[in-house]
Amino acid sequence: MPGQIRGALCEDAPFFASELVPMYGHSVRQGAGPLFELFRTYLGDQ
């Protein structure tokens, strides 16, 4: 409804979040890989 949203924050995802072999933290395979596998399993071949 009008007047309910007071603000919105839009930001770009960092480039290092999609690295296959980062210096520290999880790689994209560990973070998003399982999610993509679920998409493939339950949504099928798109």
VMD Tcl script that draws the C-alpha trace (Angstrom):
set ca {
  {0.00 0.00 0.00}
  {1.22 3.53 -0.57}
  {3.31 4.91 2.26}
  {4.38 1.53 3.70}
  {7.84 1.40 2.13}
  {10.15 3.89 3.79}
  {13.30 3.02 1.89}
  {15.09 0.47 -0.25}
  {18.74 -0.51 -0.33}
  {20.13 -1.72 -3.64}
  {23.70 -2.93 -3.90}
  {25.88 -4.89 -6.29}
  {27.10 -8.30 -5.30}
  {30.88 -8.37 -4.78}
  {32.92 -9.92 -7.57}
  {34.85 -12.16 -5.18}
  {31.63 -13.98 -4.23}
  {31.73 -15.83 -7.55}
  {35.36 -16.98 -7.48}
  {36.01 -20.70 -7.82}
  {39.15 -20.67 -5.64}
  {39.04 -17.67 -3.27}
  {41.87 -16.80 -0.88}
  {39.49 -17.13 2.06}
  {35.85 -18.09 2.65}
  {33.63 -20.40 0.65}
  {33.82 -20.79 -3.09}
  {30.79 -20.38 -5.32}
  {30.68 -24.18 -5.63}
  {30.17 -24.54 -1.87}
  {27.74 -21.67 -1.50}
  {25.55 -21.72 -4.58}
  {26.37 -25.16 -5.98}
  {23.93 -27.07 -3.75}
  {21.21 -24.51 -4.54}
  {21.76 -24.92 -8.28}
  {21.58 -28.70 -7.83}
  {18.20 -28.33 -6.12}
  {16.99 -26.10 -8.95}
  {18.06 -28.73 -11.47}
  {16.42 -31.53 -9.51}
  {13.08 -29.88 -8.83}
  {12.67 -27.51 -11.78}
  {14.05 -29.82 -14.44}
  {15.89 -28.93 -17.60}
  {14.92 -25.38 -18.45}
}
mol new
graphics top color blue
foreach p $ca { graphics top sphere $p radius 0.5 }
foreach p [lrange $ca 0 end-1] q [lrange $ca 1 end] { graphics top cylinder $p $q radius 0.2 }
display resetview
